[in-house]
């Protein structure tokens, strides 16, 4: 397993587990979650593809899987999915907590 994949799994573990917390009802907004992830993938994926193509940055082959999509490692695409999920989950959890504290 690559270092990048380990970081993604660690980042996703707790938010994914807590997303099933019944009072939060995170599942009710799943279509908006998918839409948000798609938008982030399109914008920042294109940016990453361009920046990598231009040589602004690169991915160490020893630290990522050999699977590439449009010249980006699979983990980089998964980064946009995982981190977007974590951010939206955190936002929804904070809104839930704020409502409970009122």
C-alpha atoms as one frame of an Amber mdcrd trajectory, in Angstrom:
protein
   0.000   0.000   0.000   1.339   3.412  -0.908   2.025   6.139   1.639  -0.529
   8.347  -0.087  -3.221   5.645   0.200  -2.478   5.215   3.911  -2.998   8.941
   4.511  -6.282   8.840   2.597  -7.537   5.850   4.583  -6.601   7.490   7.891
  -8.291  10.720   6.804 -11.478   8.933   5.796 -11.823   6.440   8.651 -13.456
   8.538  11.375 -15.661  10.789   9.191 -16.966   7.780   7.269 -17.756   5.897
  10.471 -19.463   8.914  12.056 -21.468   9.652   8.910 -23.720   6.743   9.915
 -24.645   8.454  13.211 -28.464   8.385  12.901 -29.391  11.842  14.298 -27.015
  13.542  11.861 -28.969  12.135   8.866 -25.991  12.699   6.595 -27.367  10.184
   4.084 -30.287  12.505   3.269 -27.947  14.840   1.377 -26.107  12.197  -0.628
 -26.959  13.624  -4.060 -25.505  16.996  -3.023 -22.409  15.228  -1.719 -21.903
  13.487  -5.071 -22.496  16.735  -6.954 -19.950  18.538  -4.774 -17.384  15.785
  -5.250 -17.937  15.855  -9.014 -17.437  19.645  -9.162 -14.237  19.443  -7.097
 -12.936  16.563  -9.236 -13.597  18.507 -12.434 -12.053  21.806 -11.319  -9.101
  20.680  -9.250  -8.505  17.523 -11.291  -8.090  19.672 -14.397  -5.833  22.029
 -12.461  -3.682  19.115 -11.259  -3.462  17.595 -14.737  -2.342  20.941 -16.151
   0.137  21.676 -13.349   1.665  18.200 -13.621   1.854  18.480 -17.404   3.622
  21.849 -17.039   6.070  20.364 -14.543   4.999  22.544 -11.610   4.886  19.437
  -9.472   5.148  15.707  -9.752   4.331  12.527  -7.855   7.128  10.311  -6.583
   6.623   6.915  -8.238   7.878   5.182  -5.079   5.100   6.767  -3.001   2.058
   6.158  -5.220   0.424   3.253  -7.025   1.397   2.780 -10.660  -2.251   3.250
 -11.750  -2.692   6.616 -13.478  -5.707   8.415 -14.894  -4.928  11.293 -17.268
  -1.334  11.168 -16.025  -2.290  11.580 -12.339  -1.924   8.754  -9.831  -5.158
   7.156  -8.674  -4.507   8.414  -5.147  -4.559  12.020  -6.349  -8.046  11.532
  -7.793  -9.113   9.773  -4.603  -7.720  12.703  -2.611 -10.374  14.973  -4.106
 -13.106  12.472  -3.241 -11.902  11.739   0.303 -11.060  15.277   1.374 -14.240
  16.715  -0.134 -16.248  14.092   1.757 -14.376  14.867   4.992 -14.893  18.626
   4.615 -18.611  18.347   3.876 -19.111  15.842   6.667 -17.287  18.115   9.119
 -19.430  21.071   8.049 -22.656  19.097   8.509 -21.483  17.731  11.865 -20.648
  21.236  13.087 -24.100  22.466  12.003 -25.667  19.562  13.911 -23.645  20.360
  17.040 -24.512  24.080  16.775 -28.227  23.218  16.608 -27.910  20.989  19.660
 -26.132  23.704  21.659 -28.901  26.274  21.078
